Amino acid sequence: MEYLVFGLFIFFILLLIFYVIQSIGLARIAKSIDKSTVLGWIPICNVYVIFKAGGANPNWLWYVLIIPILDTVAYLFPIVITMIIVVSCYIFLFAMIVYQYVLMYRIG
């Protein structure tokens, strides 16, 4: 049991280290596009910084906020409709992640 606790502790420490390194880089990018450096540290706003610096239109990012609402509503419907909604949400999130990496490539 202590191995599991130690492994989780190391995982969260590494996760924190990677988050800090990414946030420092995104804060510098936000400074270069004349935005507040605090945007690099806030989880949803740092995606906005990547979209803005990469030259994409970040206005469609608001559609990402619909996904938790659809997941909540999906549990009220029968299983087939629930599966369609959940799978479409995952496809949309995967597409957004791929597009985000394309924008990071443009920034670099």
Secondary structure, DSSP 4 states (H G I P E B T S, - for coil): -HHHHHHHHHHHHHHHHHHHHHHHHHHHHHHHTTS-GGGGTSHHHHHHHHHHHTT--GGGGGGGGHHHHHHHHHTTS-HHHHHHHHHHHHHHHHHHHHHHHHHHHHH-
